[in-house]
Amino acid sequence: MTRSRSRTAVVAALLLALLVAPVAPAVGASATYVSITDATVTPESPAPGDTVTVDATVRNLASSGSGFSIDYVRLLTDSGRVRGYAGDLGTLAPGSEIGVPLTTTFDSAGTYHLRVEAHGTTDTGEEKTVKYPVVVRVGERGPAVDVDVPNAVAGAASPVDVTVANGLDTAVRNVRVTLSGEGVRVVQPQRVAATVESGASETVTFDAIAAGPGVHNLSATVHYSTSDADRETTYTVPVAFAPLREDVALTTERVGDGSALSVAVTNLGNAALRDVSIRGESERATVTGATIASVPAGETRTAVVNASGLSGETPVRVVATYDYGPDTRSGTASADTTVAANPGQIRLTGLSLERENGDLHITGSASNVGLGAVDSVVVSVLPGEGVQPAYPGKEYFVGTVPESDFVSFDVYAATSANATSVPLEVTYLADGARQTTTVEVPIDDARPATQPTESSDGGGGWLVPGLVGLLVVAGVGAAVYVGWTNYARGE
């Protein structure tokens, strides 16, 4: 028991001695503190093909115990591919640093995760490698450019639409678009689109004139400014220009009262028509002219010409002349048709005759069966054999009757026994000309005046039966009264 306690005391004393004894530093030991403190990317928003520089800063801290001899600094991809390298960079003393530029390029847009590695040896022969992550975001080279020529025709001014679509993260400013081509002349070859915001697009239109049919290359160059540089991008597209073709069709349609023509000019060719002039030719009528500024290829435009001095169906030839092509070529198209005057015309319809107090009451409608309004319509009773206008309606002022419409009227005539018809005269203005027509209304069609019935003559229909009823009631009442009186007297 005593021996065990002695051993325990000895062990405890040894442990205490180890804890309180000072630790002597290792002779010749020295630490080297090397790191990559920064790596900047220039330019900040590179495009495919741009030279990208990664400036890495390698530092040996002042607290380091030795210098650091840099064997190399390199730029690596995630897969270990070397994209930039610099060697024989010397020795970094404690407290010093060095900037190492590493350059590379990228073929396409995207986000690239890279790392910078610095490898070297300390004064004691110890090898060290330090790393630093780098992210490079490569955007599109510039805004996307599209060239569209919907109707490419040789020898004509063909519209060319150039669209600038900004897919960059920031707006592009001072945008200028220049269009050129091989064997193609561009009218006003430069356009300004000012600023195109991020995610937006802008379209400018040029007129291109190809010297001849076939394939011609068109190049659209876009100059623009970003936040850090002035740039330009060019887009080239082959365009097939078709031979110039002229084909124009005219169609006509009567409108209004038939004396006007709607002329449709249809451009079946592949070049726009300009300064279209339309005229009408007729030996029996005077036809006005009309103009149309332009008719694009594949489209139709209309104009109206009017004819006057017509008499029945009148032949008319409609002629259209126009210019097309860059050298002001002229063309002509024609169509034969007819026009006819069909102004407003009054016809009396729904005529009805009825006897009233010995006279005839005539009612009906003044109906406009023409294609134009008529004015100042008057219906009158004319004196005739056994017929005279009568009060209160010798004539009736109808006024204006629109096309395909009617207005009712009524007039009165006094007739004798030998009268067989009543003459009615209708006068009106159609297209400013006074028109007069006469209608004979047969008297055989007259209906007799409606006779009043007994039930409508002020009470004659029920007076006699009513009096008889009253007398019967009075008689019965008197008999009852006499009987009651006698009974009361006791008789």
C-alpha positions in Angstrom: 0.0 0.0 0.0 2.8 2.4 0.9 4.7 1.4 -2.3 1.7 2.2 -4.5 1.3 5.7 -3.0 5.0 6.4 -3.6 4.7 5.6 -7.3 1.6 7.8 -7.7 3.5 10.8 -6.1 6.5 10.3 -8.4 4.3 10.3 -11.6 2.5 13.5 -10.4 5.7 15.2 -9.8 7.0 14.4 -13.2 3.8 15.7 -14.9 4.0 18.9 -13.0 7.6 19.4 -14.0 6.7 18.9 -17.7 3.8 21.5 -17.5 5.9 24.3 -15.9 9.1 23.7 -17.8 9.8 26.3 -20.6 9.7 25.1 -24.3 12.8 26.0 -26.2 12.2 27.1 -29.8 13.4 24.8 -32.6 16.8 26.0 -33.7 16.7 27.4 -37.3 12.9 27.1 -37.8 11.3 30.0 -39.9 7.8 30.3 -41.6 7.2 31.9 -45.0 3.8 33.6 -45.5 3.1 34.0 -49.2 -0.3 34.6 -50.8 -2.1 36.0 -53.9 -3.9 39.0 -52.5 -5.9 40.2 -55.7 -6.6 39.4 -59.3 -8.4 42.0 -61.5 -9.9 41.4 -64.9 -9.5 43.9 -67.8 -11.7 44.7 -69.5 -14.5 44.1 -67.0 -17.0 43.0 -69.8 -14.9 41.4 -72.5 -16.4 40.1 -75.7 -15.4 37.0 -77.7 -12.0 37.5 -79.3 -11.0 40.3 -76.9 -7.6 40.1 -75.2 -8.4 39.6 -71.5 -5.7 40.4 -68.9 -5.8 39.0 -65.4 -3.5 41.1 -63.1 -2.5 38.9 -60.1 -0.7 40.3 -57.1 1.7 37.9 -55.2 2.8 39.1 -51.8 5.3 37.8 -49.3 4.2 39.1 -45.9 6.5 41.1 -43.7 6.2 38.5 -41.0 7.7 35.8 -43.2 11.0 34.3 -42.1 12.5 34.0 -45.6 12.3 35.2 -49.1 10.2 33.4 -51.8 11.6 32.6 -55.2 8.7 32.6 -57.7 9.2 29.8 -60.3 6.0 30.7 -62.3 2.5 32.2 -62.1 -0.2 30.7 -64.3 -3.9 31.0 -65.1 -5.8 27.7 -65.2 -9.3 26.5 -66.0 -11.3 24.2 -63.8 -10.0 21.3 -65.9 -6.4 22.4 -65.4 -5.9 23.9 -68.9 -3.3 26.6 -68.8 -4.6 29.9 -70.3 -1.8 32.2 -69.2 1.7 31.8 -67.9 4.6 33.9 -66.6 8.0 32.5 -65.3 11.4 33.6 -63.9 9.8 36.3 -61.8 12.6 36.6 -59.2 12.5 36.4 -55.4 10.1 38.3 -53.1 11.7 39.5 -49.9 9.6 39.6 -46.8 7.2 42.5 -47.0 7.3 42.9 -50.8 4.8 42.1 -53.7 4.8 41.8 -57.4 2.1 42.2 -60.0 1.9 39.5 -62.7 -0.2 40.1 -65.9 -1.6 37.0 -67.5 -3.4 37.3 -70.9 -5.8 35.1 -72.7 -8.8 35.2 -75.1 -12.2 33.5 -75.2 -13.9 32.3 -78.4 -17.5 32.5 -77.2 -19.7 34.3 -74.6 -20.2 32.7 -71.2 -19.0 32.6 -67.6 -15.5 31.2 -67.1 -14.3 30.0 -63.6 -10.5 30.2 -63.5 -7.8 30.2 -60.9 -4.4 31.9 -60.5 -1.6 29.7 -59.2 1.8 31.0 -58.0 4.5 28.3 -57.4 7.9 28.9 -55.8 10.6 28.0 -53.2 11.5 29.5 -49.9 15.1 30.2 -48.8 15.0 26.9 -46.9 14.1 25.0 -50.1 10.5 24.5 -49.2 8.2 24.5 -52.2 4.9 26.4 -51.9 1.9 26.8 -54.2 -0.8 29.4 -53.5 -4.1 29.9 -55.4 -6.7 32.6 -56.1 -10.1 32.1 -57.8 -11.0 34.3 -60.8 -14.4 34.6 -62.6 -14.5 36.1 -66.2 -17.8 36.9 -67.7 -17.6 37.1 -71.5 -20.6 38.8 -73.1 -21.6 38.9 -76.7 -19.3 40.7 -79.0 -21.9 43.3 -79.5 -25.5 43.8 -80.2 -27.0 41.2 -82.5 -27.5 42.5 -86.1 -30.1 41.2 -88.6 -30.5 42.2 -92.2 -33.9 41.6 -93.9 -34.8 42.4 -97.6 -38.4 41.4 -98.0 -38.6 42.3 -101.7 -35.1 42.4 -103.4 -35.5 43.6 -107.0 -32.7 44.6 -109.2 -32.9 48.1 -110.7 -35.4 49.2 -108.1 -35.2 50.8 -104.7 -35.5 47.7 -102.4 -36.2 48.4 -98.7 -33.5 46.9 -96.4 -34.4 46.6 -92.7 -31.4 46.4 -90.3 -32.3 45.5 -86.8 -30.0 46.1 -83.9 -30.9 43.9 -80.8 -29.0 44.7 -77.7 -28.4 41.5 -75.7 -25.7 43.1 -73.5 -26.2 43.8 -69.8 -26.0 47.6 -70.4 -27.3 50.1 -72.9 -25.3 50.9 -76.0 -25.0 54.5 -77.1 -24.1 56.5 -80.1 -25.4 53.8 -82.4 -24.7 54.3 -86.0 -25.6 51.8 -88.7 -23.8 51.8 -92.1 -25.0 49.7 -95.0 -22.9 48.8 -98.0 -23.0 46.2 -100.7 -21.2 44.6 -103.7 -22.7 46.0 -106.9 -25.3 47.7 -104.8 -25.9 51.5 -104.4 -27.4 52.4 -101.0 -29.4 55.6 -100.8 -28.3 57.5 -97.6 -26.0 54.6 -96.4 -25.8 55.7 -92.8 -28.6 55.9 -90.1 -28.4 56.9 -86.5 -30.3 54.9 -83.8 -29.0 56.9 -80.8 -29.3 54.6 -77.7 -30.5 51.0 -77.6 -31.3 49.9 -74.1 -30.4 46.5 -72.7 -32.9 43.9 -74.0 -34.4 46.3 -76.6 -34.0 46.5 -80.3 -34.1 49.2 -83.0 -34.8 48.9 -86.7 -33.6 51.3 -89.4 -34.5 51.1 -93.1 -32.4 51.7 -96.1 -33.1 51.8 -99.9 -30.7 49.6 -101.8 -30.5 49.5 -105.6 -28.7 46.5 -107.2 -27.1 47.1 -110.5 -28.4 43.8 -111.9 -30.2 40.6 -110.9 -28.3 37.9 -108.9 -26.7 37.5 -105.5 -25.2 40.5 -103.9 -23.6 40.7 -100.4 -24.9 43.4 -98.1 -22.9 44.3 -95.0 -24.3 46.2 -92.1 -21.7 47.7 -89.7 -22.9 48.9 -86.3 -20.8 51.4 -84.4 -21.6 51.9 -80.8 -20.3 52.9 -77.4 -20.4 50.9 -74.1 -19.4 52.0 -70.6 -15.8 51.1 -71.2 -15.1 51.3 -75.0 -16.1 52.2 -78.5 -16.9 49.1 -80.6 -18.2 48.0 -83.9 -19.6 44.8 -85.3 -20.3 43.9 -88.9 -22.9 41.5 -90.3 -22.8 40.3 -93.9 -25.6 38.5 -95.7 -26.0 37.3 -99.3 -29.2 38.7 -101.0 -30.7 37.4 -104.2 -32.1 40.3 -106.3 -34.8 39.3 -108.8 -35.1 40.9 -112.2 -37.4 43.9 -112.3 -41.0 42.9 -113.4 -43.9 45.2 -114.2 -47.5 44.0 -114.0 -50.5 46.2 -113.2 -54.2 45.4 -113.3 -57.1 47.8 -113.2 -60.6 46.9 -112.0 -63.6 49.2 -111.9 -66.9 49.2 -110.0 -69.9 51.6 -110.2 -70.6 53.5 -107.1 -73.2 56.0 -105.9 -75.9 56.6 -108.5 -73.9 54.7 -111.2 -72.2 57.8 -112.6 -69.0 57.3 -110.5 -66.4 54.6 -110.8 -64.2 53.2 -108.1 -60.9 52.3 -109.8 -58.6 49.7 -108.1 -55.0 49.7 -109.1 -53.3 46.4 -108.3 -49.6 46.1 -108.5 -48.8 42.5 -109.5 -45.2 43.3 -110.2 -42.2 43.4 -107.9 -41.4 47.1 -107.8 -43.4 49.9 -106.3 -45.5 52.2 -108.6 -45.1 55.9 -108.1 -47.2 59.0 -109.2 -50.1 57.0 -110.5 -52.5 59.2 -112.6 -56.0 57.9 -113.5 -58.2 59.4 -116.2 -61.3 58.4 -118.0 -61.9 58.6 -121.8 -65.4 58.8 -123.3 -67.0 60.3 -126.4 -70.3 60.8 -124.7 -69.4 61.9 -121.2 -66.9 64.0 -119.2 -64.9 62.0 -116.7 -62.8 63.6 -113.9 -59.3 62.3 -113.0 -57.6 61.1 -109.8 -54.1 60.4 -108.5 -52.5 57.9 -106.2 -49.1 58.6 -104.7 -47.7 55.1 -104.6 -48.7 51.4 -104.8 -46.3 49.0 -103.1 -45.6 45.7 -104.8 -48.3 43.1 -104.2 -50.8 45.7 -102.9 -53.9 47.5 -104.2 -55.0 51.2 -103.9 -58.3 52.7 -105.0 -59.5 56.1 -106.3 -62.9 57.4 -107.5 -63.6 59.2 -110.8 -66.9 60.9 -111.7 -68.7 61.1 -115.0 -71.2 63.8 -116.1 -73.3 64.5 -119.2 -74.5 60.9 -119.3 -77.3 59.6 -121.4 -78.1 56.0 -120.6 -75.3 53.4 -120.6 -72.1 55.2 -121.6 -68.8 53.4 -122.5 -65.7 54.7 -120.7 -62.1 53.6 -120.9 -60.1 54.1 -117.7 -56.4 54.6 -118.1 -53.7 54.7 -115.4 -50.1 55.9 -116.0 -47.3 55.5 -113.5 -43.6 55.5 -112.9 -41.5 52.6 -111.5 -37.8 51.6 -111.2 -34.8 53.8 -110.4 -34.6 55.4 -113.8 -38.2 56.6 -113.8 -39.6 54.1 -116.2 -43.2 54.7 -117.2 -46.1 52.3 -117.7 -49.7 52.3 -118.7 -52.7 50.1 -117.8 -56.3 50.4 -119.0 -59.8 48.9 -118.5 -63.0 49.3 -120.4 -66.3 49.8 -118.6 -69.6 51.7 -118.7 -71.3 54.2 -116.5 -75.0 55.2 -116.4 -76.9 57.9 -114.7 -79.3 56.6 -112.1 -80.2 59.6 -110.0 -83.0 59.8 -107.6 -86.4 59.0 -109.1 -89.9 59.3 -107.5 -92.5 56.8 -108.1 -96.0 56.9 -106.5 -96.7 53.7 -104.7 -99.5 52.3 -102.4 -102.2 54.5 -103.9 -105.6 54.4 -102.2 -108.8 56.3 -103.1 -111.7 56.8 -100.6 -114.9 58.9 -100.8 -115.3 61.5 -98.2 -118.2 63.9 -98.3 -118.5 63.5 -102.0 -114.8 64.1 -102.8 -112.0 61.7 -103.3 -109.3 61.4 -100.6 -106.2 60.0 -102.3 -103.3 58.6 -100.1 -100.0 57.0 -101.0 -96.2 57.1 -100.8 -93.7 59.1 -102.8 -91.0 56.4 -103.2 -87.4 57.1 -104.3 -86.4 54.2 -106.6 -83.1 55.8 -107.7 -79.6 55.8 -106.2 -79.6 59.5 -105.1 -81.6 61.7 -102.8 -84.3 63.9 -104.4 -85.4 67.3 -103.1 -88.5 69.6 -103.2 -91.0 66.8 -104.0 -94.5 68.0 -104.5 -97.6 65.9 -105.3 -100.5 67.9 -106.9 -104.0 67.1 -108.2 -104.3 68.4 -111.8 -107.6 69.6 -113.3 -109.0 67.2 -115.8 -112.2 65.9 -117.4 -114.7 65.9 -114.5 -111.8 66.4 -112.0 -110.9 69.4 -109.9 -108.4 69.9 -107.0 -110.4 70.1 -103.7 -110.0 71.4 -100.3 -108.3 70.7 -97.9 -105.4 69.1 -99.9 -105.1 70.3 -103.5 -101.3 69.6 -103.3 -98.9 68.1 -100.8 -95.3 69.2 -100.2 -93.3 66.0 -99.5 -89.8 67.6 -99.3 -86.7 65.5 -99.4 -86.8 61.7 -100.0 -83.5 59.8 -99.4 -82.4 57.1 -101.8 -84.3 53.8 -101.4 -86.8 55.5 -99.0 -90.4 56.9 -99.1 -92.6 59.6 -97.6 -96.4 59.4 -97.4 -98.8 62.0 -98.8 -102.5 62.7 -99.2 -104.5 65.0 -101.5 -108.2 65.6 -102.3 -110.1 65.8 -105.7 -113.7 66.8 -106.6 -115.1 64.5 -109.3 -118.2 64.4 -111.5 -120.1 61.4 -112.7 -118.2 61.3 -116.0 -114.7 61.3 -114.4 -112.8 58.0 -114.8 -109.4 58.9 -113.3 -107.6 61.5 -111.2 -104.4 63.0 -112.7 -101.6 63.5 -110.1 -98.5 65.5 -111.0 -95.2 64.8 -109.2 -92.4 67.4 -109.4 -88.9 67.1 -107.8 -85.2 68.0 -108.1 -82.7 65.2 -109.0 -79.1 66.1 -109.2 -80.2 69.7 -109.4 -82.5 69.1 -112.4 -86.2 69.7 -112.3 -88.2 66.5 -113.0 -92.0 66.2 -113.7 -94.1 63.2 -114.1 -97.9 62.6 -114.2 -99.8 59.5 -112.9 -103.5 58.7 -113.7 -105.2 57.1 -110.7 -108.4 55.1 -111.8 -111.5 56.1 -109.9 -112.9 52.6 -110.2 -110.5 51.8 -107.3 -112.2 54.2 -105.0 -113.8 52.8 -101.9 -117.0 54.2 -100.5 -116.8 56.3 -97.3 -117.3 54.2 -94.2 -121.0 54.7 -92.9 -121.5 55.1 -89.2 -123.3 52.2 -87.5 -126.3 52.6 -85.1 -124.1 51.8 -82.2 -122.0 54.9 -82.9 -124.7 57.6 -83.6 -125.0 59.0 -80.1 -127.3 56.4 -78.5 -130.0 55.7 -81.1 -129.2 52.0 -81.0 -130.2 51.5 -77.4 -132.8 54.3 -76.6 -136.1 52.5 -77.5 -135.3 49.2 -75.7 -134.1 51.2 -72.8 -137.4 53.2 -72.6 -139.4 50.0 -72.8 -137.5 48.5 -70.0 -138.0 51.6 -67.9 -141.8 51.5 -68.5 -142.0 47.8 -67.5 -140.0 48.5 -64.3 -142.2 51.5 -63.5 -145.4 49.4 -64.1 -144.3 46.7 -61.8 -143.2 49.1 -59.2 -146.6 50.9 -59.3 -148.5 47.6 -59.0 -146.4 46.6 -56.0 -147.0 50.0 -54.4 -150.8 49.9 -54.8 -151.0 46.3 -53.4 -148.9 47.3 -50.4 -151.0 50.3 -49.7 -154.3 48.4 -49.9 -152.8 45.7 -47.6 -151.9 48.4 -45.1 -155.4 49.8 -45.0 -156.8 46.4 -44.4 -158.7 46.2 -47.7 
